[in-house]
Amino acid sequence: MPTRQEPGFIKCAEPRMLKIHGTPIGGSKADARQVLTDRWGLVSYERRDQLSLVLEVCKGFVLDNGAFSKWRQGHTEFQDYDGYTAWVEKLQQHPRFLWAIIPDHIAGTEAQNNAYLARWPEHLRGVPVYHMHHSLDRLLWLAQHYETVALGGGIGYEVLKSRAWWQRIREMMEVVTDEHGRPLCQLHGLRMLDPKVFTVLPLTSGDSTNVARNSGQAARFAGTTAKTRGDRACLIADRIEAYDSARSWRREGRQVSLFDCFPNVAQAA
């Protein structure tokens, strides 16, 4: 049973879950090369700065449509669908291409997001996004029709690890896993590379810009051996990659309270 000191973390030499690090990584090109080499990278359509480096040094890569950035800027539609699909089609030829996030809108309706799915070319390896304010019926439908489904935020669930966010995660897992807690499809966690999140969820993969954002905060690494931004980025990435996702979801009736595992969750709500 998880303890308060180690909340369910699974540590292993060869994790099953792919940890995919968002780019661009700040600092010098040498810093970015240092942390991205032999890791999994994510390149956004809105920030293609380090695409060539990702193609050169990463184990593999995922393409993101950049909808989150556009949503934060106030856009209500995905503005360059055809340009994005042309970009994905070109890069899908690369031997280390994994898949691309299908265009979506964080605050959009189910009908709006379904229309985006319908436009996606069948020959492109694409992953749909489920937004947490959409119905659980839609989540089940996606899990039954796609090999992989990405789990994202949504209206009312913007704060990761808040009480509302965890409660919705619980509801989602009850729908998208079988009676043994095994996922009905492969699950990808958007912005979910916090070990306090992915170690209790049966994710196949997850991404975040944690490394890119936090490696620039030099003061937080005082007293460590990290002298450069590349060193700091590697420390963050190594910590994330030391842990694995849960093998299954502990379904209702057998579920350890998330608030018992993570006492700071209730405080953040």
Backbone hydrogen bonds in HBPLUS format (Angstrom, degrees):
<---DONOR---> <-ACCEPTOR-->    atom                        ^
c    i                          cat <-CA-CA->   ^        H-A-AA   ^      H-
h    n   atom  resd res      DA  || num        DHA   H-A  angle D-A-AA Bond
n    s   type  num  typ     dist DA aas  dist angle  dist       angle   num
A0008-GLY N   A0006-GLU O   2.65 MM   2  5.84 129.3  1.90 120.0 103.8     1
A0244-ASP N   A0010-ILE O   2.76 MM 234  5.31 138.9  1.93 150.2 163.6     2
A0018-LEU N   A0204-THR O   2.99 MM 186  6.47 157.0  2.04 141.9 142.1     3
A0206-GLY N   A0018-LEU O   2.97 MM 188  6.42 143.3  2.10 167.5 178.9     4
A0020-ILE N   A0206-GLY O   2.84 MM 186  5.98 166.6  1.86 160.6 164.4     5
A0021-HIS N   A0040-TRP O   2.92 MM  19  6.21 165.2  1.94 146.4 141.4     6
A0042-LEU N   A0021-HIS O   2.92 MM  21  5.72 140.7  2.08 140.9 133.4     7
A0022-GLY N   A0208-SER O   2.85 MM 186  5.64 168.7  1.86 152.4 149.7     8
A0023-THR N   A0042-LEU O   3.05 MM  19  6.02 140.1  2.21 155.4 160.3     9
A0032-ALA N   A0028-SER O   3.14 MM   4  6.52 161.2  2.17 150.4 154.1    10
A0033-ARG N   A0029-LYS O   2.88 MM   4  6.07 161.9  1.91 149.1 154.6    11
A0034-GLN N   A0030-ALA O   2.91 MM   4  6.02 155.6  1.97 144.2 150.9    12
A0035-VAL N   A0031-ASP O   3.26 MM   4  6.61 157.8  2.31 151.5 154.7    13
A0036-LEU N   A0032-ALA O   2.99 MM   4  6.03 157.1  2.04 154.0 161.0    14
A0037-THR N   A0033-ARG O   3.10 MM   4  5.80 146.8  2.22 147.5 151.1    15
A0039-ARG N   A0036-LEU O   3.04 MM   3  5.32 152.3  2.12 138.3 131.2    16
A0038-ASP N   A0057-VAL O   3.00 MM  19  6.24 169.4  2.01 151.4 148.0    17
A0059-LYS N   A0039-ARG O   2.76 MM  20  5.36 150.5  1.85 135.1 144.2    18
A0041-GLY N   A0060-GLY O   3.12 MM  19  6.56 162.7  2.15 153.8 155.4    19
A0062-VAL N   A0041-GLY O   2.97 MM  21  6.47 148.2  2.07 150.4 160.5    20
A0043-VAL N   A0062-VAL O   3.06 MM  19  6.53 157.8  2.11 161.0 166.1    21
A0064-ASP N   A0043-VAL O   2.90 MM  21  6.00 165.7  1.92 143.8 145.2    22
A0047-ARG N   A0044-SER O   3.01 MM   3  5.05 144.1  2.15 100.0 110.6    23
A0045-TYR N   A0064-ASP O   2.84 MM  19  6.08 144.9  1.97 149.6 158.2    24
A0051-LEU N   A0048-ARG O   3.22 MM   3  5.30 168.9  2.24 117.3 115.9    25
A0054-VAL N   A0050-GLN O   2.97 MM   4  6.22 162.3  2.00 157.3 162.3    26
A0055-LEU N   A0051-LEU O   2.94 MM   4  6.20 162.4  1.97 157.8 162.1    27
A0056-GLU N   A0052-SER O   3.10 MM   4  6.22 136.9  2.29 134.1 145.4    28
A0056-GLU N   A0053-LEU O   3.06 MM   3  5.00 124.4  2.39  92.6 107.5    29
A0057-VAL N   A0053-LEU O   2.94 MM   4  6.14 163.1  1.97 162.6 164.3    30
A0058-CYS N   A0054-VAL O   3.11 MM   4  5.24 157.6  2.16 135.6 141.1    31
A0061-PHE N   A0096-ARG O   3.08 MM  35  6.42 148.9  2.18 155.0 154.4    32
A0098-LEU N   A0061-PHE O   2.95 MM  37  5.82 154.1  2.02 176.7 168.7    33
A0063-LEU N   A0099-TRP O   3.15 MM  36  6.57 158.0  2.20 142.9 149.6    34
A0101-ILE N   A0063-LEU O   2.87 MM  38  6.30 158.7  1.91 161.1 165.9    35
A0070-LYS N   A0066-GLY O   3.23 MM   4  6.55 161.8  2.27 150.8 156.0    36
A0071-TRP N   A0067-ALA O   2.79 MM   4  5.97 155.3  1.85 151.5 158.3    37
A0072-ARG N   A0068-PHE O   3.06 MM   4  6.32 157.8  2.11 148.0 153.0    38
A0073-GLN N   A0069-SER O   3.16 MM   4  6.42 129.1  2.43 135.9 149.4    39
A0073-GLN N   A0070-LYS O   3.06 MM   3  5.00 132.6  2.30  93.2 106.8    40
A0075-HIS N   A0070-LYS O   3.05 MM   5  5.51 162.3  2.08 151.6 146.0    41
A0074-GLY N   A0071-TRP O   2.94 MM   3  5.12 159.0  1.99 106.6 113.1    42
A0084-TYR N   A0080-ASP O   2.97 MM   4  6.15 156.5  2.02 152.1 158.6    43
A0085-THR N   A0081-TYR O   2.98 MM   4  6.27 166.4  2.00 157.8 160.8    44
A0086-ALA N   A0082-ASP O   3.02 MM   4  6.15 152.1  2.10 142.7 150.2    45
A0087-TRP N   A0083-GLY O   3.09 MM   4  6.26 150.9  2.17 141.1 148.6    46
A0088-VAL N   A0084-TYR O   2.91 MM   4  6.24 160.4  1.95 155.1 160.3    47
A0089-GLU N   A0085-THR O   2.87 MM   4  6.01 159.1  1.91 145.5 151.6    48
A0090-LYS N   A0086-ALA O   3.15 MM   4  6.34 153.8  2.22 142.4 148.2    49
A0091-LEU N   A0087-TRP O   3.11 MM   4  6.38 162.9  2.14 149.2 153.7    50
A0092-GLN N   A0088-VAL O   2.77 MM   4  5.81 135.4  1.97 152.2 163.9    51
A0094-HIS N   A0091-LEU O   2.98 MM   3  5.50 162.0  2.01 114.7 120.5    52
A0097-PHE N   A0094-HIS O   3.18 MM   3  5.49 167.9  2.20 119.2 119.6    53
A0100-ALA N   A0125-ARG O   2.98 MM  25  6.38 155.1  2.04 151.0 158.6    54
A0127-VAL N   A0100-ALA O   2.82 MM  27  6.10 146.9  1.93 155.4 161.2    55
A0102-ILE N   A0127-VAL O   2.89 MM  25  5.54 172.3  1.90 138.8 141.2    56
A0108-GLY N   A0105-HIS O   3.04 MM   3  4.96 155.7  2.11 103.7 111.2    57
A0113-ASN N   A0109-THR O   3.06 MM   4  6.32 164.8  2.09 149.6 153.2    58
A0114-ASN N   A0110-GLU O   2.79 MM   4  5.93 150.9  1.87 149.6 158.6    59
A0115-ALA N   A0111-ALA O   2.99 MM   4  6.14 146.6  2.11 141.6 149.8    60
A0116-TYR N   A0112-GLN O   3.25 MM   4  6.61 146.3  2.37 140.3 148.6    61
A0117-LEU N   A0113-ASN O   3.12 MM   4  6.46 151.4  2.20 142.6 149.8    62
A0118-ALA N   A0114-ASN O   2.96 MM   4  6.25 154.1  2.03 147.7 154.4    63
A0119-ARG N   A0115-ALA O   3.30 MM   4  6.52 136.9  2.49 139.2 148.7    64
A0119-ARG N   A0116-TYR O   3.28 MM   3  5.36 134.8  2.50  96.5 107.9    65
A0120-TRP N   A0117-LEU O   3.15 MM   3  5.39 151.0  2.23 106.4 114.9    66
A0124-LEU N   A0121-PRO O   3.17 MM   3  5.74 165.8  2.19 117.7 122.1    67
A0150-ALA N   A0128-PRO O   2.90 MM  22  6.07 173.6  1.90 170.7 169.0    68
A0130-TYR N   A0150-ALA O   2.80 MM  20  6.13 164.1  1.82 172.6 176.3    69
A0152-GLY N   A0130-TYR O   2.93 MM  22  5.90 173.0  1.94 162.0 162.1    70
A0134-HIS N   A0131-HIS O   2.93 MM   3  5.71 164.7  1.96 127.2 132.3    71
A0132-MET N   A0153-GLY O   3.08 MM  21  5.44 143.0  2.22 110.6 118.2    72
A0138-ARG N   A0135-SER O   3.18 MM   3  5.40 128.7  2.46  97.3 108.9    73
A0140-LEU N   A0136-LEU O   3.01 MM   4  6.31 160.8  2.05 150.7 154.8    74
A0141-TRP N   A0137-ASP O   2.96 MM   4  6.18 158.2  2.01 146.3 152.5    75
A0142-LEU N   A0138-ARG O   2.91 MM   4  6.16 162.0  1.94 153.6 157.7    76
A0143-ALA N   A0139-LEU O   2.99 MM   4  6.24 161.4  2.03 150.4 155.5    77
A0144-GLN N   A0140-LEU O   3.02 MM   4  6.23 138.3  2.20 143.8 154.9    78
A0144-GLN N   A0141-TRP O   3.18 MM   3  5.14 128.3  2.46  93.8 107.3    79
A0145-HIS N   A0141-TRP O   3.13 MM   4  6.27 122.9  2.47 140.4 154.5    80
A0145-HIS N   A0142-LEU O   3.12 MM   3  5.20 145.0  2.25 100.4 110.6    81
A0146-TYR N   A0142-LEU O   2.93 MM   4  5.80 133.6  2.15 158.0 163.9    82
A0186-GLN N   A0147-GLU O   2.93 MM  39  6.09 159.8  1.97 163.3 157.4    83
A0149-VAL N   A0186-GLN O   2.94 MM  37  6.41 153.6  2.01 162.1 167.4    84
A0188-HIS N   A0149-VAL O   2.96 MM  39  6.10 160.8  2.00 146.6 147.2    85
A0151-LEU N   A0188-HIS O   2.74 MM  37  6.07 163.1  1.77 174.4 177.6    86
A0190-LEU N   A0151-LEU O   3.05 MM  39  5.82 163.5  2.08 146.9 150.9    87
A0157-TYR N   A0154-GLY O   2.90 MM   3  5.19 161.3  1.93 130.6 133.1    88
A0162-SER N   A0159-VAL O   3.25 MM   3  5.68 157.2  2.31 131.1 129.1    89
A0166-TRP N   A0162-SER O   3.00 MM   4  6.25 167.1  2.02 158.1 160.1    90
A0167-GLN N   A0163-ARG O   2.98 MM   4  6.16 159.1  2.02 150.4 156.5    91
A0168-ARG N   A0164-ALA O   3.03 MM   4  6.23 156.5  2.08 145.5 151.3    92
A0169-ILE N   A0165-TRP O   2.95 MM   4  6.21 155.6  2.01 148.8 156.1    93
A0170-ARG N   A0166-TRP O   2.96 MM   4  6.24 156.1  2.02 148.8 154.5    94
A0171-GLU N   A0167-GLN O   3.12 MM   4  6.47 159.3  2.17 146.4 151.0    95
A0172-MET N   A0168-ARG O   2.87 MM   4  6.14 159.3  1.91 153.8 159.7    96
A0173-MET N   A0169-ILE O   2.88 MM   4  6.08 163.0  1.91 156.9 160.7    97
A0174-GLU N   A0170-ARG O   3.11 MM   4  6.35 149.3  2.21 147.2 154.9    98
A0175-VAL N   A0172-MET O   3.05 MM   3  5.27 136.3  2.25 101.3 113.4    99
A0176-VAL N   A0172-MET O   2.94 MM   4  6.16 156.6  2.00 155.2 162.3   100
A0184-LEU N   A0176-VAL O   2.93 MM   8  5.76 154.7  1.99 153.4 149.9   101
A0178-ASP N   A0182-ARG O   2.82 MM   4  5.36 154.1  1.89 141.7 146.2   102
A0181-GLY N   A0178-ASP O   2.85 MM   3  5.16 163.6  1.88 117.2 120.9   103
A0249-TRP N   A0181-GLY O   2.78 MM  68  4.33 166.3  1.80 122.9 126.5   104
A0204-THR N   A0187-LEU O   2.81 MM  17  5.45 155.5  1.87 146.8 155.2   105
A0205-SER N   A0187-LEU O   3.35 MM  18  6.73 157.4  2.41 149.7 150.6   106
A0189-GLY N   A0205-SER O   2.93 MM  16  6.42 153.4  2.00 136.7 141.5   107
A0207-ASP N   A0189-GLY O   2.99 MM  18  6.41 155.0  2.06 168.7 165.2   108
A0191-ARG N   A0207-ASP O   2.92 MM  16  5.31 110.6  2.41 118.1 136.7   109
A0192-MET N   A0207-ASP O   2.93 MM  15  5.94 123.1  2.27 157.5 165.9   110
A0197-VAL N   A0194-ASP O   2.72 MM   3  5.35 159.2  1.76 123.6 131.1   111
A0198-PHE N   A0194-ASP O   3.05 MM   4  6.38 153.0  2.12 155.1 159.8   112
A0199-THR N   A0195-PRO O   3.20 MM   4  5.51 152.4  2.28 131.1 136.5   113
A0200-VAL N   A0197-VAL O   3.28 MM   3  6.04 165.1  2.30 119.6 123.9   114
A0201-LEU N   A0198-PHE O   3.38 MM   3  5.08 158.8  2.43  95.9 102.0   115
A0203-LEU N   A0201-LEU O   2.94 MM   2  5.62 135.9  2.13 103.6  91.2   116
A0246-ALA N   A0201-LEU O   3.02 MM  45  5.16 138.9  2.19 128.0 129.1   117
A0213-ARG N   A0209-THR O   2.87 MM   4  6.03 164.2  1.89 163.3 167.4   118
A0214-ASN N   A0210-ASN O   2.93 MM   4  5.84 167.0  1.95 153.7 157.2   119
A0215-SER N   A0211-VAL O   3.18 MM   4  5.68 146.2  2.30 139.1 144.4   120
A0217-GLN N   A0214-ASN O   3.21 MM   3  5.56 168.0  2.22 112.2 115.9   121
A0220-ARG N   A0217-GLN O   3.14 MM   3  5.88 147.2  2.25 118.9 126.6   122
A0221-PHE N   A0218-ALA O   2.96 MM   3  5.53 162.2  1.99 119.2 125.2   123
A0222-ALA N   A0219-ALA O   3.39 MM   3  5.52 164.4  2.41 110.6 109.9   124
A0224-THR N   A0221-PHE O   3.03 MM   3  5.56 153.8  2.10 140.1 138.9   125
A0232-ARG N   A0228-THR O   3.01 MM   4  6.36 161.4  2.05 151.0 155.6   126
A0233-ALA N   A0229-ARG O   2.84 MM   4  6.02 160.5  1.87 150.9 156.5   127
A0234-CYS N   A0230-GLY O   3.00 MM   4  6.19 153.8  2.07 144.6 151.2   128
A0235-LEU N   A0231-ASP O   3.02 MM   4  6.35 152.2  2.10 148.1 155.5   129
A0236-ILE N   A0232-ARG O   3.13 MM   4  6.45 161.2  2.17 152.8 156.6   130
A0237-ALA N   A0233-ALA O   2.95 MM   4  6.17 169.4  1.96 152.5 155.7   131
A0238-ASP N   A0234-CYS O   2.78 MM   4  5.82 160.3  1.82 149.1 154.9   132
A0239-ARG N   A0235-LEU O   3.09 MM   4  6.26 153.2  2.17 142.4 148.9   133
A0240-ILE N   A0236-ILE O   3.12 MM   4  6.43 164.3  2.14 153.3 157.0   134
A0241-GLU N   A0237-ALA O   2.92 MM   4  6.10 162.2  1.96 152.7 157.8   135
A0242-ALA N   A0238-ASP O   3.04 MM   4  6.05 113.9  2.49 136.9 150.6   136
A0242-ALA N   A0239-ARG O   3.27 MM   3  5.27 154.1  2.34  99.6 107.3   137
A0243-TYR N   A0240-ILE O   3.46 MM   3  6.21 172.1  2.47 117.2 119.4   138
A0254-ARG N   A0251-ARG O   2.87 MM   3  5.63 160.4  1.91 144.8 151.4   139
A0260-ASP N   A0257-SER O   3.08 MM   3  5.16 137.1  2.27  97.5 109.4   140
A0261-CYS N   A0257-SER O   3.09 MM   4  6.46 155.8  2.15 148.4 154.8   141
A0262-PHE N   A0258-LEU O   2.89 MM   4  5.96 153.4  1.96 140.5 148.0   142
A0265-VAL N   A0262-PHE O   2.88 MM   3  5.62 165.1  1.90 127.5 132.5   143
A0268-ALA N   A0264-ASN O   3.08 MM   4  6.29 139.0  2.25 140.8 151.1   144
A0268-ALA N   A0265-VAL O   3.03 MM   3  5.16 126.9  2.32  97.7 111.9   145
A0269-ALA N   A0266-ALA O   3.33 MM   3  5.30 144.9  2.46  95.6 105.1   146
